[in-house]
């Protein structure tokens, strides 16, 4: 547990403290990501839209149904993600 909550705190103090604590979480790109499901990769490169509507900053695999080595093979951009795999595999990705 984080600690004892203050019992008597003014609204003015809360209005200053809340943004200081919550804004770093709200603007974190990892939190503002999207889950892409059932992305079918083949032995080779596949390009697909990431739907973020902005520059992608990163990605990671949250599930895959077969053994495969997967890596990004094109620069990150505003619309697509290109991954290369050494085997046929279906993955779920978190993109942010």
C-alpha positions as CSV (number, residue, x, y, z in Angstrom):
1,X,0.0,0.0,0.0
2,X,1.3,3.5,-0.9
3,X,0.7,5.0,2.4
4,X,-1.8,6.8,4.5
5,X,-4.2,9.1,2.7
6,X,-4.5,12.6,4.1
7,X,-7.8,13.2,5.8
8,X,-8.1,17.0,5.4
9,X,-6.8,18.2,2.1
10,X,-8.2,21.2,0.3
11,X,-9.7,21.1,-3.2
12,X,-7.0,23.6,-4.4
13,X,-4.3,21.2,-3.3
14,X,-6.0,18.3,-5.0
15,X,-6.3,20.2,-8.2
16,X,-2.5,20.7,-8.2
17,X,-1.5,17.2,-7.0
18,X,-3.8,15.1,-9.2
19,X,-2.4,16.4,-12.5
20,X,1.2,16.1,-11.2
21,X,0.6,12.4,-10.5
22,X,-1.8,11.4,-13.3
23,X,-0.5,13.4,-16.3
24,X,2.7,11.3,-16.7
25,X,0.5,8.2,-16.9
26,X,-2.0,9.7,-19.3
27,X,0.6,10.9,-21.8
28,X,2.7,7.7,-21.7
29,X,2.7,6.3,-25.3
30,X,2.8,2.7,-24.0
31,X,-0.6,3.3,-22.2
32,X,-2.1,4.9,-25.3
33,X,-1.4,1.9,-27.5
34,X,-3.6,-0.5,-29.4
35,X,-3.9,-4.3,-29.5
36,X,-3.7,-5.8,-33.0
37,X,-5.0,-9.3,-33.1
38,X,-4.6,-12.2,-35.5
39,X,-1.8,-10.8,-37.5
40,X,-0.7,-13.5,-39.9
41,X,3.0,-13.5,-40.7
42,X,4.7,-15.7,-43.2
43,X,8.2,-16.8,-43.9
44,X,9.4,-13.3,-45.1
45,X,8.1,-9.8,-44.7
46,X,4.5,-8.6,-44.1
47,X,3.4,-5.0,-44.0
48,X,0.1,-4.1,-42.3
49,X,-1.6,-0.9,-40.9
50,X,-1.1,-0.1,-37.2
51,X,-4.1,2.2,-37.0
52,X,-2.6,4.6,-34.4
53,X,-3.1,7.7,-36.5
54,X,0.4,8.9,-35.5
55,X,4.0,7.8,-35.6
56,X,4.4,4.4,-34.0
57,X,7.0,4.4,-31.3
58,X,7.3,0.7,-30.7
59,X,5.6,-2.7,-30.5
60,X,5.8,-6.0,-28.7
61,X,4.3,-9.5,-29.1
62,X,1.6,-10.4,-26.5
63,X,0.8,-13.8,-28.0
64,X,2.0,-16.1,-30.8
65,X,0.9,-19.5,-31.9
66,X,4.2,-21.0,-33.2
67,X,7.9,-20.7,-32.7
68,X,9.3,-17.9,-34.9
69,X,12.0,-15.2,-34.9
70,X,10.2,-11.9,-35.6
71,X,11.8,-8.5,-36.1
72,X,10.9,-5.1,-37.6
73,X,12.4,-4.8,-41.1
74,X,11.4,-1.2,-42.1
75,X,11.6,2.1,-40.3
76,X,8.7,3.1,-38.0
77,X,6.2,5.4,-39.7
78,X,2.8,7.0,-39.4
79,X,0.7,4.3,-41.1
80,X,2.2,0.8,-41.3
81,X,4.4,-1.7,-39.5
82,X,6.6,-4.2,-41.5
83,X,7.7,-7.3,-39.7
84,X,9.8,-10.2,-40.9
85,X,9.4,-13.7,-39.6
86,X,11.4,-16.9,-40.3
87,X,8.2,-19.1,-40.1
88,X,4.5,-18.9,-40.6
89,X,2.9,-17.7,-37.3
90,X,-0.1,-15.7,-36.1
91,X,0.6,-13.0,-33.5
92,X,-1.2,-10.5,-31.4
93,X,0.8,-7.2,-31.0
94,X,0.6,-4.2,-28.7
95,X,1.6,-1.2,-30.8
96,X,2.2,2.2,-29.2
